[in-house]
Amino acid sequence: WACGDTLGPGVRRLVSDTMLIARRATPEPVPVGRHFVLDIELCPRAGGALPAELRVDATMPEHRHGMNYRPSVAASGAGRYRAEGLLFHMPGRWELVFEWRDAGGATMRLAQSLDVG
């Protein structure tokens, strides 16, 4: 078993020292101007713990703005989440940002770039 294997085809992974994040977008590739969903699985590394919550956002670093919509993130148990309401309103390079608090209360962040459109 590897983190994200149960999410189906098209899984992308992000890795930090403490967490592995697997995510799959529907539809894939992510469209411009249409809502999409992210199915996410968090897998703590080195004996770490699952966070109590996860936040997901996206920005366009070159344009210095984010999305026009605020996604909702719902936990479905065992480190799995679903983020809905994401929409990239213009083509270009976007950064998906995943944010959570570790067991000590520190904010942890992982970002993944993707070109859209």
Beta strands, then each sheet from edge to edge (+ up, - down):
strand 1: 12-15
strand 2: 19-26
strand 3: 35-44
strand 4: 55-60
strand 5: 65-66
strand 6: 72-77
strand 7: 80-87
strand 8: 92-101
strand 9: 107-116
sheet 1: 1+ 2- 3+ 7- 6+
sheet 2: 5+ 4- 8+ 9-
end
